[in-house]
Amino acid sequence: MSARIEDVARQAGVSTATVSRVISGKPYVSEAVRQRVLETIAKLDYRPSRVARSLRVQRSSIIGLIISDIQNPFFTSVVRAVEDVAQQRGYSVILCNSDEDVEKELTYIELMLAEQVSGMIVSPTASSNEVYQRLVELHVPVVAIDRRVEGVPMDMVVGDNVKAACAVVSHLIENGYRRIGAVLGTPDASTGAERYQGYVEALARHGLPLLPELVRSGPPRNQNGYELTLELLAQTPPPDAIFTGNNLLTIGALRAIYERNLRIPDDIAVAGFDEMDWMFLVKPALTVVMQPTYEMGRRAAELLLERIANPERPPQAVVLQPTIKVRESSRRVHEQA
């Protein structure tokens, strides 16, 4: 069991207020007492709660924004929108990148609290909800963006991933593709789980079996998209279409397809999530799920500022509707002859 501030105070023979004063570097503590408290902290391996400490002081006019992967172009418009809204309302933004690492995410959340931010917007790395439940209990204004935090009464802004995935996979099926491989993000993040659910629903709706060997998942990165797609292409028979769960996975999938000298869509169709500026360079043009990224960031920032102004209002879950942009990469099978 972790040591508490009361344990430190008792063993050091001082009050909890004195321990708190030593931790925060406040004056009016003798050097002998300070050293005794610090030695006790080290002995008990006490780790002060930045959450509790930050709640006892006045918060600043700063918003914390923690995104899960700064290399993902998806977040470019999200960050811009958050900054635009914040600047208009007199707030500054601190941006951090958790790099899909749960521990790094927690470290940045603690940093934001130590910096006394007014609130924070977070793209959670996983569906684990303990830290967010604690933030809500402590009345820290926080909004989840892009990914859900299940079971926690907090504000969030997400896309309708199940509906969008079902629609784009249904499009592939309706265009004549039957052996559709899926390259998705990890299921411990809501986006990966929901896009898999949409994939499954599309197959069921069209009477196709779910074949586990056609499904691959991993951290949503370029290299993973490449390696997972190679695994699918090595099968006999290989998939006749690939559905990707985000733009970085799409980049990796395209690399694998081109490396195997396959033609899109003559040999294999491709459709996936996220419209990016560089896609006009890809020939044939890619069929994609276009997410309202700027709107997502704007709504998240507005929800956070509403929460700061009115801490007691009921939490809101905003679900934005993506659209499907159909292009040549998923052309009908009979049109390819």
C-alpha positions in Angstrom: 0.0 0.0 0.0 1.3 3.4 -0.9 2.4 5.8 1.8 0.1 8.7 2.6 1.0 12.2 3.7 -0.3 11.3 7.1 2.2 8.5 7.4 5.1 10.9 6.5 3.9 13.4 9.1 3.5 10.8 11.8 7.0 9.3 11.3 8.7 12.7 10.9 6.9 14.0 14.0 5.3 17.0 12.2 1.9 18.1 11.0 0.6 17.2 7.5 0.7 21.0 6.8 4.4 21.0 7.4 4.9 18.1 5.1 2.9 19.8 2.4 5.0 23.0 2.9 8.2 21.1 2.5 7.0 19.4 -0.7 5.8 22.6 -2.3 9.1 24.4 -1.3 7.3 27.0 0.9 9.3 29.0 3.5 9.0 29.1 7.3 10.3 25.6 7.8 13.6 25.1 9.6 16.4 23.3 7.8 16.5 20.5 10.4 12.7 19.9 10.0 13.0 20.1 6.2 15.7 17.5 6.1 13.9 15.2 8.5 10.7 15.3 6.3 12.7 14.7 3.1 14.5 11.8 4.6 11.1 10.3 5.8 9.6 10.8 2.3 12.6 8.9 0.8 12.4 6.2 3.4 8.6 5.6 2.9 8.8 6.1 -0.9 6.0 8.7 -0.6 4.8 10.2 -3.9 2.8 13.3 -3.4 -0.4 13.6 -5.3 -0.1 16.3 -7.9 -3.8 16.0 -8.5 -4.7 16.9 -4.9 -2.0 19.6 -4.7 -3.1 21.3 -7.8 -6.7 21.5 -6.8 -5.8 23.6 -3.8 -4.4 26.4 -5.9 -5.9 28.8 -8.4 -5.8 27.4 -11.9 -4.2 29.3 -14.8 -5.7 30.4 -18.1 -4.0 27.5 -19.8 -5.6 24.4 -21.5 -3.7 21.2 -21.7 -4.0 19.1 -24.9 -2.6 15.6 -24.9 -2.7 13.7 -28.2 -1.9 10.1 -28.7 0.4 10.4 -31.7 1.9 13.7 -33.0 3.0 12.0 -36.2 -0.6 11.2 -37.1 -1.8 13.9 -39.5 -5.3 13.3 -38.2 -4.4 15.6 -35.3 -3.3 18.6 -37.3 -6.8 20.0 -37.7 -7.8 18.9 -34.2 -4.9 20.9 -32.6 -5.6 23.9 -34.8 -9.2 24.0 -33.9 -8.5 23.7 -30.1 -6.0 26.5 -30.4 -8.3 28.7 -32.4 -11.1 28.4 -29.8 -8.7 28.8 -26.9 -7.1 32.0 -28.3 -10.5 33.5 -28.9 -11.4 33.0 -25.3 -8.2 34.2 -23.8 -6.6 30.8 -23.1 -3.2 29.4 -24.2 -2.6 25.7 -25.1 0.1 23.4 -23.9 0.5 20.5 -26.4 1.9 17.1 -25.3 2.3 13.8 -27.2 1.7 10.5 -25.3 3.0 8.4 -28.3 0.4 5.7 -27.6 2.1 5.1 -24.2 -0.2 4.8 -21.2 2.6 5.7 -18.7 3.6 8.7 -20.8 0.0 9.8 -20.9 -0.3 9.6 -17.1 3.0 11.6 -16.7 1.6 14.4 -18.9 -1.7 14.4 -17.1 0.2 14.9 -13.8 2.4 17.6 -15.5 -0.8 19.5 -16.6 -2.1 19.3 -13.0 1.2 20.5 -11.6 1.1 23.4 -14.0 -2.4 24.2 -12.7 -4.1 24.2 -16.1 -7.7 25.2 -16.2 -8.6 21.9 -17.9 -7.4 19.4 -20.4 -8.4 17.7 -23.6 -7.0 14.2 -24.0 -7.0 11.6 -26.8 -6.8 8.5 -24.5 -4.2 5.9 -25.4 -6.4 3.0 -24.1 -9.8 2.4 -22.7 -8.5 2.2 -19.1 -10.7 4.6 -17.2 -9.2 4.7 -13.6 -7.3 8.0 -14.1 -10.2 9.7 -15.8 -12.6 8.5 -13.1 -10.3 10.0 -10.5 -10.1 13.3 -12.4 -13.9 13.5 -12.6 -14.2 12.8 -8.9 -11.7 15.6 -8.2 -13.7 17.9 -10.4 -10.9 18.5 -12.9 -12.4 19.7 -16.2 -11.4 17.2 -18.8 -12.7 16.2 -22.3 -11.9 13.0 -24.2 -11.5 13.5 -27.9 -11.5 10.9 -30.7 -11.6 8.0 -28.3 -14.2 7.1 -25.7 -13.5 6.5 -22.0 -16.2 3.9 -21.1 -18.0 4.0 -17.8 -16.8 7.5 -16.8 -19.3 10.4 -16.7 -17.2 12.9 -18.6 -17.5 15.0 -21.7 -16.2 13.5 -25.0 -16.2 14.2 -28.7 -15.9 11.3 -31.0 -16.8 10.1 -34.5 -19.4 7.5 -35.3 -16.8 4.8 -35.9 -19.1 1.8 -36.1 -21.4 3.4 -38.6 -18.5 4.7 -40.8 -16.6 1.4 -40.8 -19.8 -0.5 -41.6 -20.6 1.9 -44.4 -17.1 1.7 -46.1 -16.9 -2.1 -45.8 -20.4 -2.4 -47.1 -19.3 -0.3 -50.1 -16.5 -2.8 -50.8 -18.9 -5.7 -50.6 -21.5 -4.0 -52.8 -18.8 -3.4 -55.4 -18.1 -7.2 -55.6 -15.3 -7.8 -53.0 -15.8 -10.8 -50.8 -12.5 -11.6 -49.1 -11.9 -8.3 -47.3 -8.9 -8.0 -45.0 -8.9 -5.6 -42.0 -5.8 -3.8 -40.7 -7.0 -2.1 -37.5 -5.7 -0.3 -34.4 -5.6 -2.2 -31.1 -8.9 -3.1 -29.6 -8.0 -1.5 -26.2 -8.6 1.9 -27.8 -12.2 2.6 -28.6 -11.5 3.6 -32.2 -9.9 0.2 -32.9 -12.7 -1.7 -31.2 -15.5 0.3 -32.8 -14.1 0.1 -36.4 -13.7 -3.7 -35.9 -17.3 -3.8 -34.8 -18.4 -1.9 -37.9 -16.4 -4.3 -40.1 -18.2 -7.3 -38.4 -21.6 -5.7 -38.8 -21.0 -5.1 -42.6 -20.1 -8.7 -43.1 -23.1 -9.9 -41.2 -25.4 -7.5 -43.0 -24.3 -9.0 -46.4 -24.3 -12.6 -45.3 -20.5 -13.0 -45.4 -18.6 -15.0 -42.8 -16.2 -13.4 -40.3 -12.8 -15.0 -41.0 -10.4 -14.3 -38.1 -7.4 -14.9 -40.4 -8.4 -11.8 -42.4 -8.2 -9.5 -39.3 -5.0 -8.0 -38.1 -4.6 -5.3 -35.4 -1.7 -3.4 -33.8 -0.7 0.1 -32.7 -1.8 2.5 -35.5 1.6 3.1 -37.0 3.0 3.0 -40.5 5.3 0.1 -39.9 2.5 -2.0 -38.3 0.3 -1.3 -41.3 3.1 -2.6 -43.6 3.8 -5.7 -41.6 0.2 -6.7 -41.0 -0.7 -6.2 -44.6 2.2 -8.4 -45.7 0.8 -11.1 -43.4 -2.6 -10.8 -45.1 -1.0 -10.8 -48.6 0.9 -14.0 -47.8 -2.3 -16.0 -47.4 -3.7 -18.4 -50.0 -5.9 -17.0 -51.3 -5.0 -13.4 -50.4 -7.7 -10.9 -49.7 -9.2 -9.1 -52.6 -9.6 -5.9 -50.6 -8.0 -4.2 -47.6 -9.9 -2.0 -45.1 -7.5 0.1 -43.0 -8.3 1.7 -39.6 -6.4 4.9 -39.9 -4.2 6.9 -42.2 -0.9 5.6 -40.9 -2.0 2.1 -41.3 -3.1 3.0 -44.8 0.4 4.2 -45.6 1.9 1.0 -44.4 -0.7 -1.1 -46.3 0.0 0.8 -49.6 3.8 0.2 -49.1 3.2 -3.5 -48.7 0.9 -3.7 -51.8 3.2 -1.8 -54.0 6.2 -3.9 -52.8 4.3 -7.0 -53.9 3.7 -5.3 -57.3 0.0 -5.5 -56.9 -2.3 -3.1 -58.8 -5.0 -1.1 -57.1 -7.9 -2.0 -57.6 -7.3 -4.6 -60.3 -5.5 -7.0 -57.9 -6.7 -5.6 -54.6 -9.0 -2.8 -53.5 -8.1 -0.4 -50.7 -10.4 1.7 -48.5 -9.8 3.2 -45.0 -10.1 5.9 -42.5 -9.0 9.6 -42.8 -8.6 12.0 -45.6 -5.1 13.6 -45.7 -3.6 16.3 -47.9 -1.0 13.9 -49.4 -3.6 11.6 -50.8 -3.9 13.5 -54.0 -0.4 12.1 -54.8 -1.7 8.5 -54.6 -2.9 6.9 -57.9 -5.5 5.6 -58.1 -7.2 8.0 -55.7 -8.2 6.3 -52.4 -11.7 5.7 -51.0 -11.7 7.0 -47.5 -13.8 7.8 -44.4 -13.5 11.6 -44.0 -13.7 12.6 -40.4 -14.7 16.2 -39.4 -11.4 16.7 -37.6 -11.6 20.5 -37.2 -15.1 20.3 -35.9 -14.0 17.6 -33.5 -11.3 19.9 -32.0 -13.7 22.9 -32.0 -16.4 21.1 -30.1 -14.0 19.6 -27.6 -12.5 23.0 -26.8 -16.0 24.5 -26.4 -17.1 21.7 -24.2 -14.1 22.1 -22.0 -14.6 25.9 -21.6 -18.3 25.2 -20.8 -17.2 22.7 -18.1 -14.7 25.3 -16.7 -17.5 27.9 -16.5 -20.2 25.5 -15.2 -18.6 22.5 -13.4 -22.0 21.1 -12.3 -23.6 20.7 -15.7 -24.3 17.1 -16.9 -21.6 15.5 -19.1 -22.1 15.5 -22.9 -21.1 12.9 -25.5 -20.9 14.5 -28.9 -20.9 12.0 -31.8 -19.9 13.5 -35.1 -20.8 11.9 -38.4 -18.0 11.1 -40.9 -18.7 10.8 -44.6 -17.5 8.3 -47.2 -15.5 9.7 -50.2 -15.7 7.0 -52.9 -12.8 7.0 -55.4 -11.0 4.7 -57.8 -9.3 2.4 -55.3 -12.5 0.6 -54.7 -13.9 0.4 -58.2 -16.5 -2.3 -58.9 -15.0 -5.6 -59.8 -16.8 -6.0 -63.1 -15.6 -2.5 -64.2 -12.0 -3.6 -63.9 -12.0 -5.9 -66.9 
